Amino acid sequence: MKILITGCNGQVGSSLLNLLNNNLDVEVCALDRSELDITQQIVVNCYVASFKPDVIINAAAHTAVDKAEQEIELSYAINRDGPKYLAEAANKVGAIMLHISTDYVFDGTKNSSYVETDLVNPQSIYGITKLAGEEAVAKACPRHIILRTAWVFGEDGNNFVKTMLRLAQQRDSLGIVDDQFGGPTYAGDIATALIQIAQTITDLNKSFDTANYGIYHFSGLPHVSWYEFAKVIFDKATEQGILVKSPEIKGIKTEEYPTPAKRPENSKLDTKKITTVFDISASDWKIALNHLNDYV
């Protein structure tokens, strides 16, 4: 199997490389933005036509949620146009297109977990551009899987876990938002899920049910608030000797921590569909916090 990976230096991209490095059954072409700017259609077409991948995994995105409120054109270019060009190129060479999306396509007002068929209503430029990317991919390449995820963290890149560990070294007390809820998702588990999806589809080849292409939710369990997530991080860090003691944490409301981009109050994603179709379980984020030395 030949896999083209974009955004290979990001959280998920790095995890994909770590998992595929020693896989002799897979030929990988992994590119970061300096090597492949996905917003340049001609360049995208050249790379894809030359490598002729069986699978394209797009792990590139403009994920600076607050900056996106000002960098609107850039957000559309990376989150909509780039995925569109990749999907069009994938379709030309008969490749499967795997694309990562986000919980931000929802407005966060639902009382229960979001399923794939729920109405979308993004409230931020990031969410709007990511939804536009979903639509562009689906239109350009029938053989696509769009994987929506949430609250991503891992050993590489910037994320909530790293921020909490850094702040815990600097402060005795912290205020953490306690009225936003979601499923923290380990980047390594996202990468594992993407590889399993790619392997399943390519192994089945023509016998893969085309009705199973489309959108899937993949995130972590149990669902928690940011406050609860932080508490587990600090407890684990103390157990592992990274912190001498946990900082005192106080739950605060969203309005007490204003941000340029609106966050969904409810980011809970229902993962039953991906379990049913691909036998992929939700990310166990607590297990992923058992080696926090890799995050500091």
C-alpha positions as CSV (number, residue, x, y, z in Angstrom):
1,M,0.0,0.0,0.0
2,K,1.3,3.5,-0.9
3,I,0.2,6.3,1.4
4,L,0.7,10.0,0.9
5,I,0.6,12.0,4.1
6,T,0.3,15.8,4.3
7,G,1.0,17.8,7.4
8,C,3.5,15.2,8.6
9,N,4.9,17.4,11.3
10,G,1.6,18.0,13.1
11,Q,0.2,16.0,16.0
12,V,-1.5,13.4,13.9
13,G,1.0,13.5,11.1
14,S,3.9,12.7,13.5
15,S,2.0,9.9,15.0
16,L,1.3,8.4,11.6
17,L,5.0,8.4,10.7
18,N,5.9,6.8,14.1
19,L,3.4,4.0,13.4
20,L,4.3,3.5,9.7
21,N,8.1,3.9,9.9
22,N,8.8,0.2,10.3
23,N,5.9,-1.2,8.3
24,L,7.4,-3.0,5.3
25,D,4.0,-3.4,3.7
26,V,3.5,0.3,3.3
27,E,5.4,2.8,1.2
28,V,5.1,6.3,2.7
29,C,5.5,9.7,1.1
30,A,5.3,12.1,4.0
31,L,5.3,15.9,3.4
32,D,5.2,19.0,5.6
33,R,4.1,22.4,4.4
34,S,7.6,23.4,3.3
35,E,7.6,20.4,1.0
36,L,4.0,20.4,-0.2
37,D,1.8,23.5,0.2
38,I,-1.6,21.9,-0.3
39,T,-3.1,25.3,-1.3
40,Q,-1.1,25.1,-4.6
41,Q,-3.2,23.0,-6.9
42,I,-0.6,22.5,-9.6
43,V,2.0,21.3,-7.0
44,V,-0.6,19.0,-5.4
45,N,-1.4,17.4,-8.8
46,C,2.2,16.9,-9.6
47,Y,3.0,15.1,-6.3
48,V,0.0,12.9,-6.5
49,A,0.4,12.0,-10.2
50,S,4.1,11.2,-9.6
51,F,3.7,9.1,-6.4
52,K,0.3,7.5,-7.4
53,P,-0.8,6.7,-3.9
54,D,-3.4,4.2,-2.9
55,V,-4.4,6.4,0.0
56,I,-4.0,10.1,0.8
57,I,-4.2,11.1,4.4
58,N,-4.7,14.8,4.9
59,A,-3.4,15.8,8.3
60,A,-2.7,19.4,7.3
61,A,-5.0,22.1,8.6
62,H,-5.1,25.6,9.9
63,T,-5.9,24.8,13.5
64,A,-5.1,28.1,15.2
65,V,-8.8,28.5,16.2
66,D,-8.5,32.1,17.5
67,K,-6.1,33.4,14.8
68,A,-8.5,32.0,12.2
69,E,-11.0,34.8,13.2
70,Q,-8.5,37.2,11.6
71,E,-6.8,35.0,9.1
72,I,-9.9,34.2,7.1
73,E,-8.5,33.9,3.7
74,L,-5.6,31.6,4.9
75,S,-8.1,29.5,6.8
76,Y,-10.2,28.9,3.7
77,A,-7.1,28.2,1.6
78,I,-5.8,25.5,4.0
79,N,-9.0,24.1,5.4
80,R,-11.2,24.1,2.2
81,D,-9.1,24.6,-0.9
82,G,-6.2,22.3,0.0
83,P,-8.4,19.4,0.9
84,K,-10.4,20.0,-2.3
85,Y,-7.2,19.8,-4.5
86,L,-6.0,16.7,-2.7
87,A,-9.4,15.0,-3.1
88,E,-9.6,15.9,-6.8
89,A,-6.0,14.5,-7.3
90,A,-6.9,11.4,-5.3
91,N,-9.9,10.8,-7.5
92,K,-7.8,11.1,-10.7
93,V,-5.4,8.4,-9.6
94,G,-8.1,6.2,-8.0
95,A,-6.9,6.8,-4.4
96,I,-8.9,6.8,-1.2
97,M,-9.0,10.2,0.5
98,L,-8.9,10.3,4.3
99,H,-9.5,13.7,5.7
100,I,-9.5,14.9,9.4
101,S,-12.3,17.3,10.5
102,T,-13.5,18.6,13.8
103,D,-16.3,18.9,16.4
104,Y,-16.4,22.7,15.6
105,V,-18.7,22.0,12.7
106,F,-21.4,21.8,15.4
107,D,-22.8,24.7,17.5
108,G,-22.5,22.7,20.7
109,T,-26.1,23.2,21.9
110,K,-27.2,19.6,21.7
111,N,-27.9,17.9,25.1
112,S,-26.4,14.5,24.1
113,S,-23.5,13.3,22.0
114,Y,-23.4,14.3,18.3
115,V,-23.9,11.6,15.7
116,E,-22.7,11.9,12.1
117,T,-26.1,12.8,10.7
118,D,-26.8,15.7,13.1
119,L,-27.2,19.1,11.6
120,V,-24.0,21.2,11.3
121,N,-23.9,24.8,12.4
122,P,-20.4,26.1,12.9
123,Q,-19.9,29.2,15.1
124,S,-16.3,30.2,14.2
125,I,-14.2,30.8,11.1
126,Y,-12.3,27.6,12.0
127,G,-15.5,25.6,12.1
128,I,-16.9,27.2,9.0
129,T,-13.8,26.6,6.9
130,K,-13.5,23.0,8.2
131,L,-17.1,22.3,7.2
132,A,-16.4,23.8,3.8
133,G,-13.4,21.4,3.5
134,E,-15.7,18.4,4.4
135,E,-18.1,19.4,1.6
136,A,-15.3,19.9,-0.9
137,V,-13.7,16.5,-0.2
138,A,-17.1,14.7,-0.4
139,K,-17.9,16.4,-3.8
140,A,-14.4,15.8,-5.3
141,C,-13.7,12.2,-4.3
142,P,-16.5,9.6,-3.9
143,R,-14.0,7.2,-2.1
144,H,-13.6,9.4,1.0
145,I,-13.6,9.0,4.7
146,I,-14.0,12.2,6.8
147,L,-12.9,11.7,10.4
148,R,-14.3,14.2,12.8
149,T,-12.4,14.4,16.1
150,A,-12.0,16.7,19.1
151,W,-9.7,17.9,21.9
152,V,-6.6,16.4,20.2
153,F,-3.4,16.0,22.3
154,G,-0.1,14.1,21.9
155,E,3.6,14.2,22.4
156,D,4.2,16.5,19.4
157,G,2.9,20.0,18.7
158,N,1.0,22.3,21.0
159,N,-2.0,21.0,23.0
160,F,-3.9,21.3,26.3
161,V,-1.8,18.6,28.1
162,K,1.5,20.3,27.3
163,T,0.0,23.7,28.3
164,M,-1.3,22.3,31.6
165,L,2.1,20.7,32.5
166,R,3.9,23.9,31.7
167,L,1.5,26.1,33.7
168,A,1.6,23.7,36.6
169,Q,5.4,24.3,36.9
170,Q,4.8,28.1,36.9
171,R,1.7,28.6,39.1
172,D,0.3,27.4,42.3
173,S,-3.3,27.8,41.2
174,L,-5.2,27.8,37.9
175,G,-8.7,28.6,36.7
176,I,-10.0,26.0,34.2
177,V,-13.2,26.1,32.2
178,D,-15.8,23.7,33.6
179,D,-18.8,24.3,31.4
180,Q,-17.5,22.9,28.1
181,F,-17.6,19.1,27.6
182,G,-15.9,16.8,25.2
183,G,-13.8,13.7,24.6
184,P,-10.0,14.2,24.8
185,T,-8.5,12.3,21.9
186,Y,-4.9,11.0,21.7
187,A,-3.2,11.8,18.4
188,G,-1.7,8.3,18.3
189,D,-5.2,6.8,18.5
190,I,-6.3,8.9,15.6
191,A,-3.4,7.8,13.6
192,T,-4.1,4.1,14.4
193,A,-7.7,4.6,13.4
194,L,-6.7,6.1,10.1
195,I,-4.3,3.3,9.3
196,Q,-6.9,0.7,10.2
197,I,-9.5,2.4,8.0
198,A,-7.0,2.5,5.1
199,Q,-6.0,-1.1,5.6
200,T,-9.6,-2.3,5.8
201,I,-10.7,-0.5,2.6
202,T,-7.6,-1.6,0.6
203,D,-7.8,-5.2,1.8
204,L,-11.5,-5.5,0.8
205,N,-10.9,-3.5,-2.4
206,K,-13.9,-3.8,-4.6
207,S,-15.9,-5.7,-2.0
208,F,-15.8,-2.7,0.4
209,D,-19.4,-1.4,0.6
210,T,-19.4,2.0,-1.1
211,A,-22.3,3.0,1.3
212,N,-19.7,3.0,4.1
213,Y,-17.7,5.9,2.6
214,G,-18.5,9.2,4.3
215,I,-18.3,10.8,7.7
216,Y,-17.2,9.2,10.9
217,H,-16.8,10.4,14.5
218,F,-13.7,9.4,16.5
219,S,-12.8,10.8,19.9
220,G,-12.1,9.8,23.4
221,L,-14.1,8.4,26.4
222,P,-15.1,9.2,29.0
223,H,-16.5,12.6,28.2
224,V,-15.3,15.3,30.6
225,S,-15.0,19.0,31.1
226,W,-11.7,20.9,30.6
227,Y,-11.6,21.2,34.4
228,E,-12.0,17.4,34.8
229,F,-9.4,16.8,32.1
230,A,-6.9,19.0,33.8
231,K,-7.5,17.3,37.1
232,V,-6.6,13.9,35.6
233,I,-3.5,15.4,33.9
234,F,-2.2,16.8,37.2
235,D,-3.0,13.6,39.2
236,K,-1.2,11.5,36.6
237,A,1.8,13.9,36.5
238,T,2.1,13.8,40.3
239,E,1.9,10.0,40.3
240,Q,4.7,9.9,37.6
241,G,6.9,12.3,39.6
242,I,6.7,15.1,37.0
243,L,5.0,17.4,39.5
244,V,5.9,17.6,43.1
245,K,2.3,18.6,43.8
246,S,-0.7,19.5,41.7
247,P,-1.7,23.2,41.5
248,E,-4.9,24.2,43.1
249,I,-7.5,24.4,40.3
250,K,-10.8,26.3,40.3
251,G,-13.6,25.8,37.8
252,I,-14.5,28.9,35.8
253,K,-17.3,29.6,33.3
254,T,-16.7,30.2,29.6
255,E,-17.6,33.9,30.0
256,E,-14.8,34.3,32.5
257,Y,-12.3,33.2,29.9
258,P,-13.3,35.1,26.7
259,T,-11.6,34.0,23.4
260,P,-11.9,35.5,19.9
261,A,-13.5,32.3,18.5
262,K,-16.6,30.8,20.1
263,R,-16.0,27.2,21.5
264,P,-18.8,24.6,21.4
265,E,-20.2,24.0,24.9
266,N,-20.9,20.4,23.9
267,S,-18.1,18.7,21.8
268,K,-19.2,15.1,22.7
269,L,-19.0,12.9,19.6
270,D,-20.8,9.6,19.4
271,T,-18.3,6.9,18.1
272,K,-20.7,4.0,17.6
273,K,-20.6,4.1,13.8
274,I,-16.8,3.8,13.5
275,T,-17.0,0.8,15.9
276,T,-19.7,-0.9,13.9
277,V,-18.1,-0.4,10.5
278,F,-14.4,-0.6,11.2
279,D,-14.3,-2.2,14.6
280,I,-12.4,0.8,16.0
281,S,-13.0,1.7,19.7
282,A,-13.1,5.2,21.1
283,S,-9.7,6.6,22.2
284,D,-8.9,5.8,25.9
285,W,-7.3,9.1,26.7
286,K,-6.5,8.2,30.3
287,I,-4.2,5.4,29.2
288,A,-2.5,7.9,26.8
289,L,-1.5,10.0,29.8
290,N,0.5,7.2,31.5
291,H,3.7,8.4,29.9
292,L,3.7,12.1,30.5
293,N,7.5,12.3,30.5
294,D,7.2,12.2,26.7
295,Y,5.2,15.4,26.8
296,V,7.7,17.6,28.7
